[in-house]
Amino acid sequence: MRLSDYLREDLILHRLTAVDGAEALDAFASLFEEGGHIPSRVEAVQALAAREEAHTTCLGRGVAIPHATLPGLPDPLLLVATAGAPVSFGPPESDPVDLFFVLLSPPGREGEHIKLLARICRLAQHPEGLDEVRGATDGKALLEAILRLDSRHV
Amino acid sequence: MHLLIAVVNDPEKIDEILSGYLELGIRGATILNSEGMGRVLSHDIPIFAGLQTLISRSRPQNRTLFSVLEDEKIEPALALLQEVCGDLTAPATGIAFTLPLDRVVGLARELGDDQDGL
């Protein structure tokens, strides 16, 4: 499982500005919609918010993986975003988040979805790689930093 | 099919190993709290008590993982264990070995085969 198989230049968001989780989810869904990747921004926000409400997707250390199943997608979609300033996301006791991996998958691809979550969780346990991703100066550098982190691990 | 047994000396590595197992499509593993011989010798048997050679290689507890794998997943799983735990030939990291299996009943299905939903 490699993130490189799922990363796309147009689904990289450098320095997101959002005051809270709702704004962040809306920004993610908007980017998916602008690229023509999803049938409905509203449904994407609702699906991500519903998952967030059921169980937070915050991993700690400033990382979250908002994710959901969304009908109408041909394949799983992965968006990566860094925040200009950490965003209040998830329950009050959670650390603010400045690095988001947003995953949407169509129904029937649950196994692939879980493997992607597992891959992201594993990469997120390497703070030095995350620092490199956070330090990216633009979207291109951000994508390259994630690809480097991904390639360093089996 | 093979049984992969991995004794991991650092329990904090378990999260990363299990995430890696999921990535490989390994859905099931049994994890036991375990103790190494050095730990037991150096703490429970008076004649060996306090011997640095034994203590330096031991932790209060390690973890033992049992997983039944398809043959093609053995090498990726061993590579994963060595990435997470470090070179297993180094002392105090762990040990991993496989055993061929004649029969397996009750193996969890591959991720996604059963369309569980998320």
Interface residues (C-beta under 8 A of the other chain):
Chain A: M1 R51 H67 A68 T69 P107 G108 R109 E110 G111 E112 H113 I114 K115 L117 A118 R119 C121 R122 Q125 H153 V154
Chain B: D15 E16 S19 G20 Y21 L22 E23 L24 G25 P76 A79 L80 E83 E110 L111 G112 D113 Q115 D116 G117 L118
